[in-house]
Amino acid sequence: MKEFIEYIAKFLVDDPESVVVEETTDEEKKINLTLRVKQEDVGKVIGKKGKTAIAMRTLLTAVAAKEGKRAMLEILD
């Protein structure tokens, strides 16, 4: 799942080298992903009215559900 979010984010930003995704596990079935990008690229990852971020979270939820897990995505600058 980490690689999936990283792949999407790298195509959205101007500087793909700055994309960092950290994965932590709280419980057995809950995964927290933190996406960090440059300040200039935060708007591109979030999108207008947050639609890009919502779409990324929806895709992440679907991928996690296939594996029987729950996932959460947090976007930081």
C-alpha positions in Angstrom: 0.0 0.0 0.0 2.9 2.3 0.7 4.3 1.8 -2.8 0.8 2.4 -4.3 0.4 5.8 -2.7 4.0 6.7 -3.5 3.4 5.8 -7.1 0.3 8.0 -7.4 1.9 11.0 -5.6 5.0 11.0 -7.7 3.0 11.6 -10.8 1.1 14.5 -9.3 4.0 16.6 -8.0 6.6 18.6 -9.8 9.5 17.1 -7.7 9.0 13.3 -7.4 12.2 13.0 -5.4 10.6 14.9 -2.5 7.7 12.4 -2.0 8.1 10.4 1.2 5.5 7.9 2.5 5.8 6.5 6.0 3.8 3.5 7.1 2.9 2.6 10.7 0.7 0.0 12.1 -1.5 0.7 15.1 -3.3 -2.5 15.5 -3.2 -5.8 13.6 -5.6 -4.6 10.9 -5.1 -0.8 10.8 -2.4 0.9 8.8 -1.5 4.6 8.9 0.2 6.2 5.9 1.7 9.6 6.1 2.5 11.4 2.8 5.0 14.2 2.8 5.7 16.5 -0.2 7.2 19.9 -0.7 5.1 22.9 0.4 4.6 23.9 -3.3 3.2 20.5 -4.2 0.7 20.1 -1.4 -2.1 21.8 -3.5 -1.5 19.3 -6.3 -1.8 16.3 -4.0 -4.9 17.7 -2.3 -6.6 19.0 -5.5 -9.5 21.3 -5.9 -11.9 21.0 -3.0 -9.9 18.0 -1.8 -11.0 15.8 -4.6 -7.6 14.3 -5.4 -7.0 13.5 -1.8 -10.5 12.0 -1.5 -9.8 9.8 -4.5 -6.5 8.6 -3.2 -8.1 7.7 0.2 -10.9 5.9 -1.6 -8.4 3.8 -3.6 -6.4 3.1 -0.5 -9.4 2.0 1.3 -10.3 -0.4 -1.5 -6.8 -1.9 -1.7 -6.7 -2.3 2.1 -10.2 -4.0 2.1 -9.0 -6.6 -0.4 -6.3 -7.5 2.1 -8.8 -7.5 5.0 -7.2 -4.4 6.6 -8.1 -0.8 7.3 -5.9 2.1 6.1 -5.8 5.8 6.7 -3.9 8.5 4.7 -2.6 11.7 6.2 -1.1 14.4 3.9 1.6 16.6 5.4 3.8 19.4 3.9 
